[in-house]
Amino acid sequence: MQDFISISEYHERLKKGTTTCKATVEACLKKIEATKHLNAFIEIYEEEALKRAEELDLLSAPAGKLHGVILSVKDVISHKGHGLTAASKILSGFTAIFSATVVERLLAEGAIIIGRVNCDEFAMGSSNENSVYGAVLNAADPSRIPGGSSGGSAVSVQAGLCMASLGSDTGGSVRQPADFCGIVGLKPTYGRVSRYGLIAYASSFDQIGIFATTIPDTALILEVISGADAFDSTVSQEPVPAYATQLISGKKYKIAYFPEALEHESLDPEISAAIQQQLADWTAEGHQVQPVQFDLLDYIVPTYYVLTTAEASSNLSRYDGVKFGYRSPATGLELDDFYKKNRSEGFGKEVKRRILLGNFVLSSGYYDAYFTQAQKVRMILTNRLHLIFKDFDFICLPTAPSVAFKIGEKTTDPIAMYIADIYTVMANLAGIPAISIPKFVHSVQKMPFGVQLMAAPFNELSLLSFCNNNLDK
């Protein structure tokens, strides 16, 4: 099988008969076996994928827009009859009893799901080191992390183990690993894609996102999975554009950037210089690029962690070992002790840290001091961004303050790990679309990094169009 280039090129080869769906699945399975050390996959659906490929090969016409396209899904997205554990011991042995809306829509368009991939436990982490299955390794340098929490999704695409992947993005969990792995990562507008069947971390932040190698592939998958859903009351009723066929070329845009972000002490100087050069290049190409003063940067990460941990402490209260998942072997316990034993043994260190923090900020003595104030900051931030988007099409930011760091480098310093989210959580707080595209390779670290762009709500088409014109420049 030739190396995968794009969905359209793959479909052309299928049409000419130079490859088949089955041959392509077999090639992916061989690659997965050869890269087991990366620990990207938790479970591989070998027999199921091969059978579906054979069925697709027998059809006289394509089954849909994603005919034969091979994807992986993060282990927080429900797929009926398959394991679903959120990379946590607390859900060990659990099998999904229904499929997420996004999975149903992928399958309806002829996609092949080849397996579920590793992630940080309950999507809580920025490095994919917080998994009961162990850390995922970056294919570009196995001594480094791939980013999190959707590290398995990113690596499965980076290493060519599948053609695209679905992850989830609560504070950057699609864009940051995409940046670290040198691929495209899109977080759509909150409500653009149904969350039905997504295990909740922080419900007002979570959004299913896409990993791919090209913008047209990203656009096509977004087109397939987006739209209204009777099972999710938070989904927008906005019509879904034909993203893949409506990508615009040649248009000039207005782009804002925050000097405070590019001069922030946490940002690697080479990343800062590269993005400033990119802004200069866009200016030379005829786009309007202007600085915008933004004094909220240092409030974003604290606000994010106050609110998301509060929501997480509520969402994760359902996991008690009574009806499903892990149950402690201890016997003769009172009910309270039974719950405590199950949860203390079933949850990992980072998840327990965030549950405790969430309970603290929601407690009666601190609710107004922390949670209420964080909600106010969130509203101020959202309003400020909406004002900026009245004058600009996009906001340009780094995706992460550094390239992928070494495994274990930040595990003893949770604050340093949290600061790594400084440039991505803004989009989740405001519910706006954001994308990370690969652009650069660090001259010292020899690792990829990219640039992040944010747009007004439901402005994915312009965002994808602009990135499509700039991905290879």
Backbone torsions as a table, in degrees:
resi	resn	phi	psi	omega
1	MET	NA	136.8	174.4
2	GLN	-68.8	155.6	175.3
3	ASP	-61.9	143.1	-179.1
4	PHE	-68.3	133.1	178.5
5	ILE	-110.7	-52.7	179.9
6	SER	-162.8	163.9	178.4
7	ILE	-62.7	-42.8	-178.7
8	SER	-63.3	-41.2	178.9
9	GLU	-67.3	-39.0	176.7
10	TYR	-62.8	-44.6	178.3
11	HIS	-63.4	-34.5	177.9
12	GLU	-66.2	-38.7	178.5
13	ARG	-68.9	-37.6	175.2
14	LEU	-61.7	-42.5	-178.6
15	LYS	-63.8	-40.0	-179.5
16	LYS	-78.2	-13.8	-179.9
17	GLY	82.8	14.3	179.1
18	THR	-82.1	-7.7	172.3
19	THR	-153.7	172.2	176.4
20	THR	-133.4	163.5	176.6
21	CYS	-61.6	-41.9	-178.8
22	LYS	-63.7	-45.0	179.7
23	ALA	-61.7	-36.2	-179.5
24	THR	-70.1	-41.4	176.6
25	VAL	-62.3	-43.5	180.0
26	GLU	-60.6	-40.0	179.0
27	ALA	-65.0	-41.2	177.8
28	CYS	-64.3	-41.1	179.4
29	LEU	-62.2	-38.3	177.2
30	LYS	-64.4	-41.7	178.7
31	LYS	-65.3	-40.5	179.0
32	ILE	-60.9	-43.4	179.0
33	GLU	-63.8	-39.6	-177.2
34	ALA	-73.3	-17.1	-177.3
35	THR	-118.1	28.8	-179.1
36	LYS	-58.2	-28.3	-178.6
37	HIS	-64.1	-20.1	178.4
38	LEU	-74.5	-19.1	175.6
39	ASN	62.2	33.3	-178.3
40	ALA	-75.8	-40.9	-175.0
41	PHE	-96.0	137.4	172.1
42	ILE	-91.1	-41.7	-178.2
43	GLU	-145.0	135.5	179.9
44	ILE	-111.4	129.0	-178.9
45	TYR	-94.0	63.3	-171.1
46	GLU	-60.6	-56.4	-176.7
47	GLU	-63.0	-43.5	-179.1
48	GLU	-63.5	-42.9	-179.1
49	ALA	-66.2	-41.9	179.3
50	LEU	-65.8	-41.0	179.2
51	LYS	-63.8	-44.5	179.2
52	ARG	-64.4	-38.8	178.4
53	ALA	-62.0	-43.0	178.4
54	GLU	-61.1	-42.0	179.4
55	GLU	-63.9	-40.8	179.0
56	LEU	-66.5	-35.8	-179.9
57	ASP	-66.4	-24.1	-178.5
58	LEU	-83.5	-13.0	-177.7
59	LEU	-71.8	146.3	180.0
60	SER	-82.4	-16.1	178.6
61	ALA	-141.7	156.1	179.2
62	PRO	-55.6	143.1	-178.5
63	ALA	-74.7	-18.7	-178.7
64	GLY	169.0	-170.0	-176.3
65	LYS	-63.1	-25.8	-177.4
66	LEU	-113.4	32.6	-177.9
67	HIS	-51.3	115.7	175.9
68	GLY	74.1	2.9	-179.5
69	VAL	-72.8	130.7	-173.2
70	ILE	-99.8	121.6	-178.1
71	LEU	-127.1	159.0	168.1
72	SER	-115.0	159.8	178.0
73	VAL	-129.6	140.1	178.7
74	LYS	-62.6	146.7	-176.4
75	ASP	-75.8	36.7	169.1
76	VAL	-129.1	4.2	-177.9
77	ILE	-110.7	122.1	-171.6
78	SER	-71.8	132.7	177.0
79	HIS	-135.1	107.7	-171.1
80	LYS	-50.3	131.6	177.8
81	GLY	82.0	3.1	180.0
82	HIS	-119.0	159.2	179.0
83	GLY	-61.2	147.9	178.7
84	LEU	-150.2	107.2	-172.9
85	THR	-128.5	-6.0	-174.5
86	ALA	52.5	30.4	-179.9
87	ALA	54.6	36.0	-175.6
88	SER	-127.5	143.7	175.1
89	LYS	-64.7	-28.9	-176.1
90	ILE	-64.1	-22.1	179.3
91	LEU	-111.7	21.0	-178.5
92	SER	-58.8	132.8	178.0
93	GLY	82.0	0.9	-177.1
94	PHE	-79.4	137.8	176.8
95	THR	-116.3	132.2	-177.7
96	ALA	-63.5	138.5	-178.5
97	ILE	-103.0	-2.9	174.1
98	PHE	-154.6	165.4	178.8
99	SER	-102.0	142.6	173.9
100	ALA	-61.3	152.5	178.4
101	THR	-56.1	-40.7	-179.1
102	VAL	-64.2	-36.6	178.3
103	VAL	-66.7	-44.5	178.1
104	GLU	-58.5	-41.3	-177.9
105	ARG	-71.6	-35.8	175.1
106	LEU	-62.3	-48.8	-177.6
107	LEU	-64.7	-37.0	-179.9
108	ALA	-63.9	-24.1	179.7
109	GLU	-99.6	14.6	172.4
110	GLY	91.0	10.9	-179.3
111	ALA	-72.3	157.5	174.7
112	ILE	-116.0	120.1	177.0
113	ILE	-95.1	116.2	-171.2
114	ILE	-91.4	-14.4	178.1
115	GLY	168.0	174.1	175.7
116	ARG	-106.7	146.0	-170.2
117	VAL	-118.2	158.3	-173.4
118	ASN	-67.9	158.6	-180.0
119	CYS	-163.1	169.9	170.1
120	ASP	-66.3	145.5	-177.5
121	GLU	-54.5	125.1	-177.7
122	PHE	51.8	30.2	177.6
123	ALA	63.3	26.7	-178.7
124	MET	-106.8	96.5	178.6
125	GLY	159.0	161.9	-178.7
126	SER	-120.0	13.7	-174.7
127	SER	-141.1	-8.2	-175.0
128	ASN	60.6	34.5	172.8
129	GLU	-102.0	-6.8	-176.9
130	ASN	-101.7	55.5	-179.5
131	SER	-123.1	140.5	177.0
132	VAL	-65.1	-18.8	180.0
133	TYR	-91.5	0.2	-178.4
134	GLY	96.0	169.7	-175.1
135	ALA	-72.7	148.4	169.5
136	VAL	-89.7	144.5	-178.5
137	LEU	-107.0	145.5	178.7
138	ASN	-74.8	126.5	-177.4
139	ALA	-64.7	-26.4	179.7
140	ALA	-74.8	-26.6	178.7
141	ASP	-161.2	97.9	-175.1
142	PRO	-62.6	-6.0	175.1
143	SER	-85.5	-3.1	-176.7
144	ARG	-115.5	159.1	178.0
145	ILE	-78.3	157.9	177.8
146	PRO	-93.9	-2.8	-171.2
147	GLY	94.3	166.0	-178.0
148	GLY	-149.4	171.2	5.8
149	SER	-85.7	-11.8	-174.8
150	SER	-88.7	46.8	-175.8
151	GLY	-64.8	-39.4	179.1
152	GLY	-63.6	-39.3	177.3
153	SER	-61.9	-46.6	-178.1
154	ALA	-62.8	-46.1	-177.1
155	VAL	-68.8	-34.6	179.4
156	SER	-62.4	-31.8	176.3
157	VAL	-83.7	-44.3	-179.8
158	GLN	-55.3	-43.6	-175.3
159	ALA	-87.8	2.9	178.3
160	GLY	72.8	26.7	-179.6
161	LEU	-82.1	-16.7	174.4
162	CYS	-157.1	176.9	-174.6
163	MET	-91.7	-27.6	178.8
164	ALA	-161.7	170.7	-179.0
165	SER	-151.1	152.8	172.1
166	LEU	-103.8	133.2	173.7
167	GLY	-127.2	-168.2	174.1
168	SER	-130.3	148.7	-175.2
169	ASP	-131.0	107.4	178.3
170	THR	-101.5	-32.3	178.2
171	GLY	-149.9	17.5	-178.1
172	GLY	131.9	10.3	-171.2
173	SER	-72.3	-4.3	168.1
174	VAL	-104.4	-47.1	-174.1
175	ARG	-69.0	-41.7	-177.1
176	GLN	-66.6	-47.5	175.6
177	PRO	-65.9	-31.1	174.7
178	ALA	-62.1	-42.1	178.3
179	ASP	-62.1	-46.1	-177.6
180	PHE	-68.7	-24.5	-176.4
181	CYS	-104.9	-0.9	175.0
182	GLY	73.4	37.5	177.8
183	ILE	-131.8	-178.8	179.4
184	VAL	-88.3	136.0	175.7
185	GLY	-135.9	120.6	-177.1
186	LEU	-115.6	128.0	167.2
187	LYS	-105.7	111.9	179.8
188	PRO	-71.4	171.8	173.0
189	THR	-55.4	142.1	174.7
190	TYR	-60.2	123.1	-178.2
191	GLY	97.8	-7.8	177.4
192	ARG	-71.4	-35.7	-176.9
193	VAL	-122.1	135.3	-179.8
194	SER	-61.2	139.2	174.9
195	ARG	-98.4	6.0	179.6
196	TYR	-63.7	121.3	-177.4
197	GLY	94.4	2.2	174.7
198	LEU	-96.4	124.2	176.5
199	ILE	-63.7	126.5	-172.3
200	ALA	-78.8	134.9	166.2
201	TYR	-104.3	-67.8	176.7
202	ALA	-132.0	104.7	-164.2
203	SER	-62.3	-30.9	-178.8
204	SER	-86.8	2.5	179.4
205	PHE	-117.5	-35.5	-171.9
206	ASP	-58.8	138.5	172.5
207	GLN	-151.7	132.5	175.6
208	ILE	-70.4	134.5	-177.9
209	GLY	-129.2	178.9	-169.6
210	ILE	-125.6	135.4	169.1
211	PHE	-110.1	133.4	178.2
212	ALA	-156.0	177.4	179.1
213	THR	-103.9	-15.4	178.9
214	THR	-134.4	158.8	177.3
215	ILE	-69.2	-44.7	177.7
216	PRO	-58.1	-37.1	176.7
217	ASP	-65.0	-43.4	177.6
218	THR	-59.5	-45.3	-179.3
219	ALA	-62.3	-41.6	-178.7
220	LEU	-65.9	-43.0	180.0
221	ILE	-68.1	-39.3	176.1
222	LEU	-59.6	-43.1	179.1
223	GLU	-58.3	-39.3	-177.3
224	VAL	-72.4	-42.4	-171.6
225	ILE	-91.1	-9.9	-175.9
226	SER	-82.2	165.7	169.8
227	GLY	117.3	169.6	-176.5
228	ALA	-58.5	150.3	-179.1
229	ASP	-150.4	122.9	-178.4
230	ALA	-64.7	-17.8	-178.2
231	PHE	-88.7	-4.7	-178.7
232	ASP	-135.3	108.5	-176.0
233	SER	-73.0	-13.2	-180.0
234	THR	-88.8	-5.2	-178.7
235	VAL	-74.6	138.9	178.9
236	SER	-72.0	150.0	174.8
237	GLN	-92.4	4.4	178.5
238	GLU	-56.8	136.6	176.7
239	PRO	-58.9	149.7	179.7
240	VAL	-96.9	117.1	177.9
241	PRO	-65.8	159.7	171.9
242	ALA	-81.1	75.7	-171.2
243	TYR	-51.4	-45.3	-171.5
244	ALA	-66.9	-29.8	-176.9
245	THR	-102.9	-2.1	-178.0
246	GLN	-113.5	13.6	178.5
247	LEU	-60.2	129.1	-174.7
248	ILE	-94.6	140.9	175.9
249	SER	-122.4	147.3	173.7
250	GLY	88.1	-10.8	-178.1
251	LYS	-72.5	145.6	176.8
252	LYS	-99.0	138.5	-173.6
253	TYR	-121.7	163.8	174.4
254	LYS	-105.3	124.2	-173.3
255	ILE	-122.1	127.9	176.4
256	ALA	-101.7	151.6	170.6
257	TYR	-141.7	156.9	-178.3
258	PHE	-104.3	112.1	177.2
259	PRO	-55.3	-35.3	-179.3
260	GLU	-61.2	-32.9	179.9
261	ALA	-73.3	-42.0	-177.7
262	LEU	-76.2	-16.5	178.6
263	GLU	-106.6	8.1	-176.0
264	HIS	-66.3	142.8	-174.9
265	GLU	-63.7	-22.7	-178.8
266	SER	-79.5	-13.5	-171.4
267	LEU	-86.3	130.5	175.2
268	ASP	-57.6	129.3	-177.3
269	PRO	-57.4	-36.0	-179.3
270	GLU	-69.4	-36.5	176.5
271	ILE	-64.6	-43.5	178.4
272	SER	-59.8	-46.9	-178.4
273	ALA	-64.0	-39.0	-178.9
274	ALA	-66.0	-41.3	-179.4
275	ILE	-70.9	-38.2	176.2
276	GLN	-63.2	-36.6	176.0
277	GLN	-67.3	-37.7	177.6
278	GLN	-63.4	-39.9	177.0
279	LEU	-62.3	-39.6	178.1
280	ALA	-66.0	-38.3	178.7
281	ASP	-65.1	-40.9	178.8
282	TRP	-64.6	-37.1	176.4
283	THR	-61.8	-44.0	179.7
284	ALA	-64.1	-26.7	179.4
285	GLU	-82.5	-4.0	176.8
286	GLY	104.9	1.8	175.3
287	HIS	-81.4	152.2	177.1
288	GLN	-91.3	117.3	-178.1
289	VAL	-119.9	123.6	-176.6
290	GLN	-138.6	145.3	174.5
291	PRO	-76.8	146.1	175.0
292	VAL	-130.7	126.3	179.8
293	GLN	-69.5	134.6	-176.0
294	PHE	-142.9	107.5	-172.4
295	ASP	-99.6	14.3	-176.5
296	LEU	-103.1	1.2	-171.2
297	LEU	-55.9	-42.3	-176.1
298	ASP	-75.9	-9.0	178.2
299	TYR	-93.8	-12.5	-169.5
300	ILE	-69.4	-50.2	-177.1
301	VAL	-64.7	-46.1	176.6
302	PRO	-59.4	-40.9	178.9
303	THR	-62.1	-44.5	-179.4
304	TYR	-60.3	-47.8	-175.2
305	TYR	-73.9	-28.6	172.8
306	VAL	-63.9	-48.5	-174.5
307	LEU	-74.0	-43.0	-177.1
308	THR	-70.6	-37.0	178.4
309	THR	-69.4	-33.1	175.6
310	ALA	-62.5	-46.6	179.1
311	GLU	-67.2	-36.7	179.7
312	ALA	-65.1	-41.3	-179.5
313	SER	-60.8	-32.1	176.5
314	SER	-77.1	-48.2	-177.2
315	ASN	-62.6	-35.5	-175.2
316	LEU	-88.5	1.5	178.6
317	SER	-68.2	-17.8	-178.4
318	ARG	-73.7	-16.8	-176.1
319	TYR	-90.8	96.4	-174.6
320	ASP	-126.1	0.5	178.2
321	GLY	79.6	11.0	-177.5
322	VAL	-87.8	-54.2	-173.9
323	LYS	-98.3	-25.6	-178.1
324	PHE	-158.9	165.2	175.2
325	GLY	79.7	-160.0	-173.2
326	TYR	-68.8	137.8	173.2
327	ARG	-132.6	128.2	-179.0
328	SER	-60.0	140.5	177.8
329	PRO	-72.4	-8.5	-179.7
330	ALA	-61.1	143.4	-178.1
331	THR	-121.2	164.8	175.3
332	GLY	70.5	26.7	-177.3
333	LEU	-93.0	146.7	168.3
334	GLU	-68.7	161.8	-173.1
335	LEU	-57.3	-46.4	-179.7
336	ASP	-61.4	-42.7	179.6
337	ASP	-67.5	-33.6	177.0
338	PHE	-61.5	-47.2	177.6
339	TYR	-61.9	-47.4	-177.7
340	LYS	-60.5	-41.6	-178.7
341	LYS	-64.8	-46.7	-179.8
342	ASN	-60.0	-46.6	-174.9
343	ARG	-74.4	-38.5	-179.6
344	SER	-69.3	-31.9	178.1
345	GLU	-86.1	-29.1	-173.9
346	GLY	-84.7	-32.7	-179.6
347	PHE	-91.5	147.4	175.8
348	GLY	-81.7	174.7	-173.5
349	LYS	-61.3	-45.7	-176.5
350	GLU	-68.4	-39.0	178.3
351	VAL	-64.5	-42.6	178.5
352	LYS	-64.5	-36.7	177.4
353	ARG	-60.0	-44.5	-176.8
354	ARG	-74.1	-33.9	175.4
355	ILE	-63.5	-43.9	179.7
356	LEU	-63.6	-43.4	178.9
357	LEU	-63.5	-42.1	178.7
358	GLY	-62.8	-41.7	176.8
359	ASN	-64.4	-35.4	179.8
360	PHE	-65.1	-48.5	-175.9
361	VAL	-72.2	-16.1	177.1
362	LEU	-95.6	-5.3	-177.0
363	SER	-68.5	155.6	-171.6
364	SER	-58.8	-33.4	-177.8
365	GLY	-80.5	-14.4	-173.0
366	TYR	-127.9	-1.7	-176.3
367	TYR	-56.1	-51.0	-178.0
368	ASP	-69.7	-34.5	-176.5
369	ALA	-71.6	-30.8	-175.7
370	TYR	-114.8	-64.1	-173.6
371	PHE	-63.1	-47.9	-178.9
372	THR	-63.3	-42.2	179.9
373	GLN	-65.9	-38.2	178.9
374	ALA	-65.5	-37.4	176.6
375	GLN	-64.0	-36.6	177.7
376	LYS	-65.6	-42.9	178.3
377	VAL	-63.3	-40.1	178.2
378	ARG	-59.2	-42.5	180.0
379	MET	-67.0	-42.1	177.7
380	ILE	-60.7	-45.7	179.5
381	LEU	-60.4	-47.0	-179.2
382	THR	-60.5	-44.8	179.2
383	ASN	-64.1	-40.2	179.3
384	ARG	-62.9	-42.9	179.9
385	LEU	-66.6	-39.5	178.8
386	HIS	-63.7	-35.1	175.6
387	LEU	-65.2	-40.8	178.8
388	ILE	-62.6	-39.5	-177.9
389	PHE	-73.9	-7.1	171.3
390	LYS	-73.0	-25.1	-177.2
391	ASP	-110.3	-16.6	-175.4
392	PHE	-132.7	154.1	176.3
393	ASP	-82.9	-39.8	-174.2
394	PHE	-138.0	157.9	167.1
395	ILE	-115.5	128.7	179.5
396	CYS	-102.0	131.0	178.5
397	LEU	-141.4	162.1	164.8
398	PRO	-63.6	159.3	172.7
399	THR	-86.3	-41.5	-179.8
400	ALA	-142.4	155.8	-178.1
401	PRO	-74.5	-11.2	-179.6
402	SER	-148.5	172.2	169.5
403	VAL	-79.0	177.0	-179.9
404	ALA	-54.7	129.8	-177.8
405	PHE	-96.1	171.5	-176.1
406	LYS	-69.2	147.6	176.1
407	ILE	-60.9	131.7	179.8
408	GLY	84.9	-5.5	-174.1
409	GLU	-64.8	-34.1	-174.6
410	LYS	-121.8	9.5	-175.2
411	THR	-67.2	-24.2	-180.0
412	THR	-91.9	0.1	-177.6
413	ASP	-131.8	83.8	-177.2
414	PRO	-61.0	-29.5	179.4
415	ILE	-65.9	-43.0	177.2
416	ALA	-62.4	-37.3	178.2
417	MET	-66.0	-41.9	-179.0
418	TYR	-66.0	-36.0	-179.3
419	ILE	-64.4	-23.0	178.5
420	ALA	-62.9	-15.8	-179.9
421	ASP	-92.2	7.6	-169.2
422	ILE	-58.3	-32.6	-175.2
423	TYR	-95.7	-10.9	-175.2
424	THR	-104.1	-30.4	-172.6
425	VAL	-67.8	-19.8	-179.5
426	MET	-56.6	-43.3	-177.7
427	ALA	-65.5	-34.0	179.6
428	ASN	-75.5	-36.8	176.6
429	LEU	-61.1	-38.1	-177.4
430	ALA	-95.4	-8.8	178.9
431	GLY	71.5	24.7	-175.9
432	ILE	-99.4	159.9	178.4
433	PRO	-76.0	148.2	179.3
434	ALA	-151.5	150.0	-177.2
435	ILE	-140.6	145.7	171.1
436	SER	-114.8	128.4	178.2
437	ILE	-120.2	142.8	-178.8
438	PRO	-74.9	135.2	-177.7
439	LYS	-138.2	-31.9	-165.8
440	PHE	-134.8	166.2	169.5
441	VAL	-129.4	128.1	-177.8
442	HIS	-66.5	129.2	-173.9
443	SER	-68.2	-28.3	-179.1
444	VAL	-94.7	-50.5	-176.0
445	GLN	-78.7	-18.5	-179.4
446	LYS	59.5	33.7	179.3
447	MET	-121.6	150.3	-178.4
448	PRO	-72.4	153.6	166.5
449	PHE	-153.2	162.9	-173.6
450	GLY	-133.1	-156.3	178.9
451	VAL	-132.3	146.9	-178.9
452	GLN	-110.6	139.3	176.0
453	LEU	-129.1	137.1	177.8
454	MET	-118.5	150.9	-179.0
455	ALA	-136.8	172.7	177.2
456	ALA	-66.5	157.8	-179.6
457	PRO	-51.6	135.2	176.9
458	PHE	63.4	23.8	177.2
459	ASN	-104.3	34.1	-179.5
460	GLU	-60.6	-34.1	-176.4
461	LEU	-62.1	-45.6	177.7
462	SER	-65.7	-40.3	-179.8
463	LEU	-61.1	-48.1	180.0
464	LEU	-67.2	-38.6	179.6
465	SER	-61.9	-46.8	-179.7
466	PHE	-62.9	-44.2	-178.9
467	CYS	-66.6	-34.5	179.1
468	ASN	-63.1	-33.1	179.4
469	ASN	-80.4	-14.0	-173.1
470	ASN	-119.5	-4.1	-173.6
471	LEU	-61.5	-40.6	-174.0
472	ASP	-101.8	9.8	-178.2
473	LYS	-93.5	NA	NA
